[in-house]
Amino acid sequence: MKKQISFAISLVGFGVLALTAGVGAQTQTSQSKDVLVEEIVARVNNQIITLSDYQKQAQGLADEVRQDCQNCSQDHLAAEVKDRQKNLLRDMIDQQLLIERAKDMDISVETDLVKRLDEVRKENNLATMDDLEKAVEKQGIVWEDYKNQMRNDLLTQKVIQQEVGERMDIGSDEIKKYYEAHKQDFVRPEQVDLSEIFLSTDGKTPEEIAAIKTKADDLHKRIVNGDDFATMAKRYSDASTAQQGGELGLFERGQMAQQLEDVVFKLDRNGVTDVIQTKTGFEILRVNEHYQAGLQPLDKVEDQISNILYKQKMDPAMRDYLAQLREESYVTVRPGFTDTAAVPGATVIQEVAPTPDAADKKKNKHKVPLPKASGGL
């Protein structure tokens, strides 16, 4: 007969996570024992952060540092990892607080989650969602964990947007004051800020290329007649910029192909090129802004200044908001770990003496792996 194994998770005090494994009915009733499998680093209301959670986040942070600074020395990498790890537990607690706040606000991101997963599928040139799932699991990531991490990211973004971002007010007087104090930052060469819609013809037959050209002409006509360029880019563009609404960024003269430069630098703000055929496809470019050389007038850089001020205000506003959530929550941390945003007077997780049986097995305890999901491939 095939053995049936059941697992039940329980908390032993605040110190450890215990796993009960039973084989068959007799084992479950008379021979089941608590085996020490995991330490708890922090508790946020009824949720816990385990040591393996913390270690996996720490490893992910180290990988991120190496990716961001591929030519750095080992000493520099080690120093950067150490600096970022100071706030690692704080950030993990912050995310859990925001996730619980999202639940309190009855926020649902399931529609957004489906859209984001489909965007990742397209970015990686995968035909179906099953292909995406296989690609994720090929990297050693559990599919459900991957989706759950993405869901949590979306939930926290929604809370931040509604509870913090929408409450920040940046007035015209504040923008003007910043402009007057930082005029030197707005002296620039002639530049264009561009967005694109690109339809690829790579590997296509002449008949297929003709059909793609017809599609490009149709998209151009719709844009000229008032359809939103960013929306069209997200929906139809084959370029990697599609999810950003086709945003390409700033270009000076000499930074792009002459064929394109000759066209876009003749256009004013909101100007759209005709369909341009390149070696690999058909391109439609939109000039979001055309900056003439010299000091830019306030109306040209107003949005840029607003974004600068928003970013300056966001971090302290977020810390104030999260401090408020902590005041309203039960957050405890195990001795030896540091929460850099701890509320003064908060308690810590107390050590709990293990049972004699657990003490005997502690030397050979089993760790339960808790795979970390990723926001992208």
NUDREN-965818 format. One line per field, with one value per residue: x, y, z negated of N, C-alpha, C in turn; residue number from 0. Coordinates in steps of 0.2 Angstrom, whole numbers, plus 5000, padded with zeros to 4 digits. Atoms other than C-alpha are relative to their C-alpha. Example, Ala and Ser with C-alpha at 12.3 -4.5 7.8 and 13.67 -1.06 7.14 Angstrom:
BEGIN
n.u	(5004;4996) .
n.v	(4994;4994) .
n.w	(5000;5001) .
ca.u	(5062;5068) .
ca.v	(4978;4995) .
ca.w	(4961;4964) .
c.u	(5004;4996) .
c.v	(5006;5005) .
c.w	(5000;4997) .
seq	(0;1) .
//
This chain:
BEGIN
n.u	(5004;4996;5000;5003;4996;5004;4996;5004;4995;5002;4995;4998;4999;4999;4993;4998;5005;5000;5003;5002;5000;5003;5000;5006;5004;4996;4995;5003;5004;4996;4993;4999;4996;4998;4993;4998;4998;4999;5000;5004;4996;5005;5008;5004;5007;5000;4995;4993;4995;4996;4993;4999;5002;4995;4994;5002;5000;4993;4997;5003;4997;4993;5000;5002;4994;4996;5003;4999;4993;4997;4993;4998;4995;5004;5001;5006;5006;5001;5002;5007;5005;5001;5004;5007;5003;5001;5007;5004;5006;5005;5004;5005;5005;5004;5004;5006;5005;5004;5005;5006;5004;5004;5006;5005;5003;5003;4997;4999;4995;5000;5000;4993;4995;5001;4997;4992;4997;5000;4994;4994;5000;4998;4994;4996;5001;5003;5007;5006;4999;4997;4993;4997;5000;4994;4994;4999;4998;4993;4995;5001;5005;5007;5004;5005;4996;4998;5006;5001;4996;5002;5006;4999;4997;5005;5004;4996;5000;5006;5001;4996;5003;5006;4999;4995;4999;5006;5001;4995;5002;4994;5003;4996;4995;4994;4996;4997;4994;4994;4997;4996;4994;4996;5000;4994;5002;5004;4996;4999;4999;5006;5002;5007;5002;5004;5003;5001;5004;4996;5002;4994;5001;4994;5001;5007;5000;5002;5008;5001;4997;5005;5006;4997;5000;5007;5002;4996;5003;5007;4999;4998;5006;5003;4996;5001;5007;5001;4998;4994;4994;4997;5004;4999;4994;5000;5005;4998;4992;4996;4994;5000;5002;5007;5004;4999;5003;4995;4996;4993;4996;4997;4994;4997;4998;4995;5001;5004;4999;5001;5007;5005;4998;5002;5007;5002;4998;5004;5007;5001;5003;5006;5000;4999;4998;5003;4998;4993;4997;4993;4997;5003;5007;5003;5000;5004;4997;5004;4996;5003;4998;4994;4997;4995;4994;5000;5005;5006;5005;5003;5005;4997;4997;5004;5001;4994;4999;5005;4997;4995;5003;5004;4995;4997;5005;5003;4997;5003;5007;5001;4998;5005;5006;4998;4999;5007;5003;4997;5003;5007;4999;4996;4994;4995;4994;4996;4993;4995;5002;5002;5005;4997;5006;5004;5003;4997;5004;5002;4998;4996;5002;4996;4998;5004;4996;5003;5002;4994;5000;4998;4993;4997;5000;4998;4994;5001;5006;5002;5002;5005;4998;5005;4998;5002;5003;4996;5005;4999;4996) .
n.v	(4994;4994;4997;4993;4996;4994;4995;4995;4995;4997;4995;5002;4993;4996;5002;5005;5002;5008;5004;5007;5004;5006;5005;5005;4998;5002;4995;4993;5000;5002;5000;4994;4996;4993;4999;4993;4999;4993;4995;4994;4994;4994;5001;4994;5003;5008;5003;5000;4999;5005;4999;5002;4994;4995;5002;4999;4992;4997;5003;4996;4993;5001;5001;4993;4996;5003;4999;4993;4998;5006;4999;4997;5005;5004;4996;4995;5003;5002;4994;4999;5005;4999;4993;5001;5005;4997;4999;5005;5002;4995;5000;5006;4999;4994;5003;5004;4995;4997;5005;5001;4994;5001;5005;4996;4996;5004;4999;5006;4999;5006;4998;4997;5006;5003;4995;5000;5006;5000;4996;5004;5005;4997;4997;5006;5003;5007;5000;5001;4999;5007;5000;4996;5004;5004;4996;4998;5006;5002;4997;5002;4996;5003;4995;4996;4995;4995;4996;4996;4994;4995;4997;4996;4994;4996;4998;4995;4994;4997;4997;4994;4995;4997;4998;4996;4996;4996;4995;4995;4994;4996;4994;4996;4995;5005;5002;4994;4999;5005;4998;4994;5002;5005;4999;5003;5007;5001;4997;5006;5000;5001;5007;5002;5005;5004;5006;5004;5006;5004;5006;5003;5004;5005;5007;5001;5001;4993;4999;4998;4993;4996;5000;4996;4993;4998;4999;4994;4995;4999;4997;4993;4996;5000;4995;4993;4999;4999;5005;4999;5003;5004;5006;5004;5003;5006;5005;5003;5000;5006;4998;5001;4994;5000;4999;4993;4996;4998;4995;5001;4995;4994;5001;4994;5001;5005;5006;5004;5001;4994;5001;4998;4993;4995;5000;4998;4994;4995;5000;4997;5004;5004;5002;5007;5001;5005;5007;5001;5007;5001;5007;5005;4999;4994;4996;4994;4997;4994;4996;4998;4993;4997;4995;4996;5000;4994;5001;5002;4996;5004;5004;5006;5004;5000;5007;5002;4997;5003;5007;4999;4998;5006;5005;4997;5000;5006;5004;4998;5001;5007;5002;4997;5004;5006;4999;5000;5007;5004;4998;5004;5007;5003;5002;5002;5002;5004;4997;5001;4998;4993;4997;4993;4995;5002;4995;5000;5004;5006;5006;5005;5007;5003;5007;5005;5006;5005;5006;5004;5003;4996;4998;5006;5000;4993;5001;5002;4997;4999;4994;5000;4995;4996;4996;4993;4999;4994;4996;5001;5006) .
n.w	(5000;5000;5006;5000;5005;5001;5003;5003;5003;5006;5004;5007;5003;4994;4998;4995;4996;5001;4994;5002;4994;5002;4995;5002;5006;5007;5001;5001;5006;5005;4999;4997;5004;4997;4998;4999;4993;4998;5005;4998;5000;5002;4999;4998;5001;5000;4995;5003;4995;5002;4999;4993;4997;5001;4997;4993;4998;5001;4994;4994;5000;4998;4993;4997;5001;4995;4993;4999;5000;4998;4999;5007;5004;5005;5006;4999;5000;5007;5004;4997;5003;5007;5001;4999;5004;5006;5000;4997;5004;5000;4994;5000;5005;4997;4995;5003;5002;4994;4998;5004;4999;4994;5002;5004;4995;4995;4993;4996;4994;4995;4993;4999;5000;4993;4995;5001;4998;4993;4998;5001;4995;4994;5000;4999;4994;5001;4997;5004;5007;5002;4999;5005;5007;4999;5001;5007;5004;4997;5004;5007;5003;5000;4996;5005;5004;4996;4999;5007;5001;4995;5003;5006;4997;4998;5006;5003;4995;5000;5006;5000;4996;5003;5006;5000;4994;4998;5005;4999;4996;4998;4997;4994;5004;5002;4994;4998;5005;4999;4994;5000;5004;4996;4993;4996;4998;4994;4994;4997;4992;4997;5001;4999;5004;4995;5001;4993;4999;4995;4998;4997;4994;5000;4998;4996;4992;4997;5001;5007;5001;4998;5005;5006;4998;5000;5008;5002;4997;5003;5006;4999;4999;5006;5005;4997;5001;5007;5005;5004;4998;5005;5000;4994;5000;5005;4997;4994;4999;5001;5003;5007;5003;5000;5006;5002;4995;4994;5002;4998;5003;4997;4995;4997;4993;4999;5004;4997;4992;4996;4997;5005;5002;4995;5001;5007;5002;4997;5003;5006;5005;4998;4993;4999;4993;4996;5001;4998;5000;5002;4998;5003;5001;4999;5006;5001;5006;5002;5004;5006;5002;4996;5004;4997;5004;5005;5006;4998;5004;5005;4998;4997;5005;5006;5001;5003;5007;5004;5001;5004;5007;5002;5003;5006;5005;5000;5005;5006;5001;5000;5007;5005;5000;5003;5008;5002;5000;5005;5006;5000;4999;5005;4996;5004;4997;5004;5002;4995;4993;5001;4996;5001;5000;5006;5004;5007;5004;4998;5004;4996;5001;5005;4999;5003;5001;4996;5004;5000;4993;4995;5002;4997;4993;4997;4997;4993;4998;4993;4998;4995;4995;4998;4994;4999;4994;4997;4996;4993;4998) .
ca.u	(5000;5006;5011;5001;5011;5002;5010;5003;5012;5011;5020;5030;5029;5037;5054;5053;5042;5037;5033;5023;5025;5013;5014;4997;4984;4994;5008;4997;4988;5002;5019;5018;5032;5037;5053;5062;5063;5064;5067;5056;5065;5050;5031;5020;5002;4998;5011;5029;5045;5056;5075;5074;5064;5077;5091;5083;5080;5098;5104;5093;5100;5118;5114;5106;5121;5132;5121;5121;5140;5147;5164;5166;5180;5175;5178;5166;5153;5155;5153;5138;5129;5133;5126;5110;5107;5106;5088;5083;5072;5064;5059;5052;5042;5036;5030;5020;5012;5007;5000;4989;4984;4979;4968;4960;4956;4949;4961;4961;4975;4970;4966;4983;4992;4985;4990;5008;5011;5006;5018;5032;5027;5028;5044;5052;5045;5035;5019;5008;5006;5011;5027;5030;5026;5039;5052;5050;5051;5066;5075;5070;5056;5039;5026;5013;5027;5032;5014;5012;5027;5021;5004;5011;5022;5006;4996;5010;5011;4992;4992;5007;4998;4982;4988;5003;5005;4988;4989;5005;5002;5015;5009;5015;5023;5034;5039;5043;5054;5064;5066;5073;5085;5091;5091;5109;5101;5090;5103;5104;5109;5095;5086;5070;5061;5054;5042;5040;5029;5039;5033;5046;5048;5063;5062;5045;5041;5037;5018;5020;5030;5016;5003;5014;5016;4997;4995;5008;4999;4982;4990;4998;4981;4973;4986;4984;4965;4968;4971;4983;5001;5006;4991;4994;5012;5008;4995;5004;5023;5035;5049;5055;5049;5031;5026;5033;5021;5035;5045;5063;5070;5081;5092;5104;5109;5121;5114;5103;5102;5103;5087;5077;5087;5083;5064;5062;5072;5060;5045;5038;5031;5018;5023;5022;5032;5026;5028;5047;5054;5070;5081;5071;5054;5042;5044;5032;5040;5032;5041;5035;5045;5058;5070;5080;5098;5100;5090;5074;5058;5048;5034;5046;5053;5038;5034;5052;5053;5036;5044;5059;5049;5038;5053;5060;5044;5040;5053;5049;5031;5032;5042;5029;5015;5024;5028;5009;5005;5018;5010;4993;5001;5010;5028;5041;5059;5070;5086;5101;5091;5088;5073;5080;5062;5056;5044;5052;5046;5042;5044;5056;5053;5058;5068;5058;5066;5064;5056;5069;5064;5067;5083;5089;5085;5091;5108;5101;5086;5078;5076;5060;5065;5054;5057;5058;5047;5054;5045;5052;5062) .
ca.v	(5000;5017;5027;5043;5057;5072;5088;5100;5116;5123;5137;5132;5148;5161;5153;5139;5133;5114;5101;5086;5072;5057;5040;5031;5033;5024;5036;5051;5046;5038;5041;5059;5070;5089;5091;5107;5113;5132;5147;5163;5179;5191;5191;5203;5201;5183;5181;5176;5179;5163;5162;5153;5168;5180;5170;5169;5188;5191;5179;5188;5205;5199;5193;5210;5219;5208;5211;5230;5231;5218;5226;5231;5223;5210;5222;5235;5222;5215;5233;5236;5220;5224;5242;5236;5221;5234;5237;5220;5214;5231;5230;5212;5218;5234;5223;5212;5227;5234;5217;5216;5234;5229;5215;5228;5239;5225;5228;5215;5214;5198;5207;5216;5200;5192;5207;5207;5189;5191;5205;5194;5181;5193;5201;5183;5179;5164;5158;5153;5155;5136;5140;5154;5142;5130;5143;5149;5132;5128;5141;5132;5144;5136;5144;5148;5156;5166;5172;5176;5187;5196;5198;5204;5217;5223;5224;5235;5246;5249;5253;5265;5274;5276;5279;5289;5295;5302;5312;5321;5339;5347;5365;5377;5389;5374;5369;5387;5389;5373;5379;5396;5387;5374;5383;5376;5359;5363;5370;5356;5353;5351;5335;5325;5314;5299;5285;5271;5258;5244;5230;5217;5209;5198;5181;5185;5181;5196;5192;5193;5209;5217;5212;5220;5236;5237;5235;5248;5260;5257;5260;5276;5282;5278;5288;5303;5302;5303;5286;5286;5282;5274;5262;5257;5254;5242;5233;5231;5235;5221;5231;5229;5246;5241;5239;5257;5263;5264;5276;5277;5292;5307;5308;5322;5324;5310;5297;5289;5282;5297;5290;5293;5309;5318;5315;5317;5333;5342;5338;5348;5342;5328;5326;5309;5302;5293;5274;5271;5255;5249;5233;5224;5231;5246;5260;5274;5287;5301;5316;5318;5334;5344;5353;5367;5370;5382;5385;5376;5387;5381;5374;5362;5355;5357;5338;5334;5345;5338;5320;5326;5334;5318;5307;5319;5318;5300;5292;5302;5301;5282;5280;5291;5280;5264;5270;5273;5255;5248;5258;5249;5232;5219;5217;5207;5203;5189;5194;5195;5202;5221;5230;5248;5255;5247;5257;5262;5250;5236;5219;5205;5187;5177;5161;5146;5131;5116;5100;5086;5077;5092;5096;5078;5081;5099;5093;5085;5096;5097;5113;5116;5125;5140;5146;5164;5170;5183;5198;5193;5180) .
ca.w	(5000;5004;4989;4986;4978;4970;4964;4951;4946;4929;4918;4903;4893;4904;4906;4919;4933;4929;4943;4938;4951;4949;4959;4959;4946;4932;4934;4934;4918;4908;4915;4922;4915;4917;4926;4926;4944;4944;4934;4934;4937;4935;4933;4941;4933;4937;4951;4948;4957;4956;4956;4973;4979;4973;4980;4997;4998;4992;5007;5019;5013;5015;5033;5037;5031;5042;5057;5054;5052;5063;5065;5046;5035;5022;5008;5016;5019;5001;4994;5005;4999;4981;4983;4991;4979;4965;4970;4976;4962;4961;4979;4977;4962;4972;4986;4975;4967;4984;4989;4974;4977;4994;4987;4975;4990;5000;5014;5028;5041;5050;5066;5065;5061;5077;5087;5079;5082;5100;5102;5095;5107;5122;5116;5116;5133;5126;5135;5121;5102;5100;5108;5096;5081;5088;5090;5072;5065;5076;5065;5049;5045;5040;5051;5037;5027;5042;5045;5026;5026;5041;5033;5017;5027;5035;5019;5011;5026;5025;5007;5009;5023;5014;4997;5000;5018;5021;5005;5010;5016;5027;5031;5046;5033;5027;5045;5049;5034;5038;5056;5051;5038;5051;5068;5072;5072;5086;5098;5111;5130;5142;5138;5142;5130;5141;5140;5153;5160;5169;5179;5183;5200;5195;5204;5213;5231;5243;5241;5222;5223;5234;5221;5207;5217;5219;5200;5197;5209;5200;5183;5189;5195;5179;5169;5181;5178;5159;5152;5138;5143;5127;5127;5145;5141;5126;5137;5153;5152;5154;5146;5128;5124;5126;5108;5105;5118;5131;5121;5128;5119;5123;5139;5145;5163;5168;5156;5168;5186;5198;5207;5191;5185;5201;5197;5178;5176;5188;5177;5163;5147;5150;5168;5175;5190;5205;5205;5207;5214;5207;5210;5197;5197;5197;5185;5179;5168;5158;5151;5133;5131;5142;5132;5140;5135;5120;5104;5106;5101;5086;5096;5105;5089;5077;5078;5074;5059;5053;5054;5045;5030;5030;5027;5014;5004;5007;4995;4980;4983;4985;4968;4959;4966;4962;4944;4943;4948;4936;4922;4926;4928;4918;4924;4915;4919;4913;4904;4915;4930;4932;4938;4942;4942;4925;4915;4898;4885;4896;4889;4896;4899;4884;4884;4880;4873;4884;4878;4874;4890;4900;4891;4896;4914;4916;4921;4937;4940;4957;4966;4976;4992;4995;5013;5017;5031;5043;5052;5069;5078) .
c.u	(5004;5000;4997;5004;4996;5005;4995;5005;4997;5006;5001;5002;5001;5007;5001;4993;5000;4996;4998;4999;4997;5000;4995;4997;5003;5005;4997;4997;5005;5007;5002;5004;5002;5007;5002;5002;5002;4999;4996;5004;4996;4993;4997;4992;5000;5004;5007;5005;5006;5008;5002;4998;5005;5006;5000;5000;5007;5004;4998;5003;5007;5000;4998;5006;5005;4998;5000;5007;5004;5008;5003;5005;4996;4999;4995;4994;4998;4997;4993;4995;4999;4996;4992;4996;4998;4992;4996;4994;4995;4996;4996;4994;4995;4996;4994;4995;4996;4996;4994;4996;4996;4994;4995;4996;4996;5002;5001;5004;5000;5000;5007;5005;5000;5004;5008;5003;5000;5005;5007;5000;5002;5007;5005;4999;4997;4993;4994;5002;5003;5007;5004;5001;5006;5007;5002;5002;5006;5005;5000;4996;4993;4995;4995;5004;5002;4994;4998;5004;4998;4993;5001;5004;4994;4996;5004;5000;4993;4999;5004;4997;4994;5001;5005;5001;4995;4999;5006;4998;5006;4997;5005;5005;5006;5004;5004;5006;5006;5003;5005;5006;5005;5000;5006;4998;4996;5003;5002;5001;4993;4999;4993;4999;4995;4997;4999;4995;5004;4997;5005;4998;5006;4997;4993;5001;4997;4993;4999;5002;4995;4995;5002;5000;4992;4997;5003;4996;4993;5001;5002;4993;4996;5003;4999;4993;4998;5000;5006;5006;5002;4996;5001;5007;5000;4996;5003;5008;5003;5007;5000;4997;4992;4996;5001;4996;5004;5005;5008;5005;5003;5005;5002;5001;5007;5000;4996;5001;4998;4993;4995;5002;4997;4992;4998;5002;4997;4993;5000;4997;4993;5000;5001;5003;4996;5002;5007;5002;5007;5002;4996;4993;4997;5000;4996;5003;4996;5005;4996;5002;5006;5003;5005;5006;4999;4996;4993;4995;4996;4995;5002;5002;4995;4998;5006;5001;4994;5002;5005;4998;4996;5005;5003;4996;4998;5003;4998;4993;4998;5002;4995;4994;5001;5001;4993;4997;5003;4997;4993;5001;5004;5006;5005;5006;5004;5007;5005;4998;4998;4995;5001;4994;4996;4998;5003;4995;4997;5003;5004;4997;5004;5002;4995;5004;4997;4998;5006;5000;5003;5007;5005;5001;5003;5007;4999;4993;5000;4998;4994;5001;4993;5002;4998;4997;5004;4994;5001;5005;5007) .
c.v	(5006;5004;5007;5004;5007;5005;5005;5005;5004;5005;4997;5007;5005;4999;4996;4999;4992;4997;4994;4996;4993;4995;4995;5003;4998;5005;5006;5000;4998;5001;5007;5004;5007;4999;5007;5001;5007;5005;5006;5006;5006;4998;5006;4998;4993;4997;5000;5000;4995;5002;4998;5006;5005;4998;5000;5007;5002;4997;5004;5007;5000;4999;5006;5005;4998;5002;5008;5003;4995;5001;5003;4995;4997;5004;5005;4996;4998;5006;5002;4996;5002;5006;4998;4995;5004;5001;4994;4997;5006;5000;4994;5002;5005;4997;4996;5004;5003;4994;4999;5006;4999;4996;5004;5004;4997;5001;4993;5002;4994;5001;5002;4995;4996;5004;5000;4994;4999;5004;4997;4995;5003;5002;4994;4996;4992;5000;4999;5001;4993;5000;5005;4996;4996;5003;5002;4994;4997;5004;4998;5004;4996;5005;5003;5005;5006;5005;5004;5005;5005;5003;5004;5007;5005;5003;5006;5006;5004;5004;5007;5006;5003;5004;5006;5005;5005;5006;5005;5006;5004;5006;5004;5004;4996;4998;5006;5002;4995;5002;5006;4998;4996;5001;4997;4993;4999;5004;4993;5001;4998;4992;4998;4994;4996;4994;4996;4994;4996;4994;4996;4996;4995;4993;4999;5000;5007;5001;5002;5007;5005;5001;5005;5007;5003;5001;5006;5007;5002;5003;5008;5005;5001;5005;5007;5002;5001;4994;5001;4996;4995;4993;4996;4996;4993;4995;4997;5000;4994;5002;4999;5005;5000;5001;5007;5005;5003;5005;4998;5004;5006;4998;5007;4998;4996;4994;4995;4999;5007;5000;5003;5007;5005;5001;5004;5007;5006;5001;5004;4995;4996;4998;4993;4999;4996;4993;5000;4993;5000;4993;4995;5001;5007;5004;5006;5004;5007;5004;5003;5007;5001;5005;5004;5001;5007;4998;4998;5004;4995;4995;4994;4995;4999;4992;4997;5002;4997;4993;5000;5001;4994;4995;5002;4999;4993;4996;5002;4999;4992;4998;5002;4995;4993;5000;5000;4993;4996;5002;4996;4993;4997;4997;4998;4997;4996;5003;4998;5003;5008;5003;5008;5005;4998;5006;5000;4996;4994;4994;4996;4993;4997;4993;4995;4993;4994;4994;4995;4996;5004;5002;4994;5000;5006;4999;4998;5002;5001;5007;4999;5005;5004;5005;5007;5001;5006;5004;4999;4995;5003) .
c.w	(5000;4994;5001;4995;4999;4996;4996;4997;4994;4997;4993;4997;5006;5003;5007;5004;4999;5006;4997;5006;4997;5006;4998;4994;4993;4998;4998;4993;4994;5000;5003;4995;5003;5001;5002;5007;5002;4994;5002;4998;4997;5001;5001;4999;5000;5005;4997;5006;4997;5002;5007;5005;5001;5004;5008;5003;5000;5007;5006;5000;5002;5008;5004;5000;5006;5007;5001;5001;5003;5001;4993;4997;4995;4994;5001;5000;4992;4996;5002;4997;4993;4999;5001;4995;4993;4999;5003;4996;5000;5006;5001;4996;5004;5005;4997;4997;5005;5003;4996;5000;5006;4999;4997;5005;5005;5007;5003;5006;5005;5007;5002;5000;5007;5005;5000;5002;5008;5003;4999;5005;5007;5000;5001;5006;4999;5003;4996;4992;4997;5001;4995;4993;5001;5000;4993;4996;5002;4996;4993;4996;5000;5003;4995;4996;5004;5001;4993;4999;5004;4997;4994;5002;5002;4995;4996;5004;5000;4994;4999;5004;4997;4994;4999;5006;5002;4995;5000;5004;5002;5004;5005;4997;4998;5006;5002;4996;5001;5007;4999;4996;5004;5007;5003;5002;5006;5006;5004;5008;5003;5000;5002;4995;5005;4997;5007;5000;5006;5002;5004;5006;5001;5002;5003;5007;5002;4999;4993;4999;5003;4995;4994;5002;5000;4993;4998;5003;4996;4993;5000;5001;4994;4995;5003;4998;4992;4995;4996;5002;4995;5000;5006;4999;4995;5003;5006;5002;4999;4996;4992;4996;5000;4994;4997;5004;5006;4998;5001;4996;5004;5005;5002;5007;5000;4996;5003;5007;5003;5003;4995;4997;5004;4999;4994;4998;5004;4997;4994;4995;5002;5007;5001;5007;5004;4998;5003;5001;4999;5002;4996;4998;5002;4994;5001;4994;4998;4996;4994;4998;5005;4996;5004;4996;4996;4994;5002;4996;4995;5003;5003;4995;4993;4998;4996;4993;4995;4998;4995;4993;4998;4996;4994;4994;4998;4994;4993;4998;4999;4993;4995;5001;4997;4992;4997;5000;4995;4993;4999;5001;4994;5004;4995;5004;4996;4999;5005;5007;4998;5005;4999;5000;4994;4997;4993;4995;5002;4997;5005;4999;4995;5002;4996;4999;5003;4996;5000;5006;5005;4999;5003;5007;5003;5004;5008;5002;5007;5001;5005;5005;5001;5006;5001;5007;5003;5004;5007;5001;5000) .
seq	(0;1;2;3;4;5;6;7;8;9;10;11;12;13;14;15;16;17;18;19;20;21;22;23;24;25;26;27;28;29;30;31;32;33;34;35;36;37;38;39;40;41;42;43;44;45;46;47;48;49;50;51;52;53;54;55;56;57;58;59;60;61;62;63;64;65;66;67;68;69;70;71;72;73;74;75;76;77;78;79;80;81;82;83;84;85;86;87;88;89;90;91;92;93;94;95;96;97;98;99;100;101;102;103;104;105;106;107;108;109;110;111;112;113;114;115;116;117;118;119;120;121;122;123;124;125;126;127;128;129;130;131;132;133;134;135;136;137;138;139;140;141;142;143;144;145;146;147;148;149;150;151;152;153;154;155;156;157;158;159;160;161;162;163;164;165;166;167;168;169;170;171;172;173;174;175;176;177;178;179;180;181;182;183;184;185;186;187;188;189;190;191;192;193;194;195;196;197;198;199;200;201;202;203;204;205;206;207;208;209;210;211;212;213;214;215;216;217;218;219;220;221;222;223;224;225;226;227;228;229;230;231;232;233;234;235;236;237;238;239;240;241;242;243;244;245;246;247;248;249;250;251;252;253;254;255;256;257;258;259;260;261;262;263;264;265;266;267;268;269;270;271;272;273;274;275;276;277;278;279;280;281;282;283;284;285;286;287;288;289;290;291;292;293;294;295;296;297;298;299;300;301;302;303;304;305;306;307;308;309;310;311;312;313;314;315;316;317;318;319;320;321;322;323;324;325;326;327;328;329;330;331;332;333;334;335;336;337;338;339;340;341;342;343;344;345;346;347;348;349;350;351;352;353;354;355;356;357;358;359;360;361;362;363;364;365;366;367;368;369;370;371;372;373;374;375;376) .
//
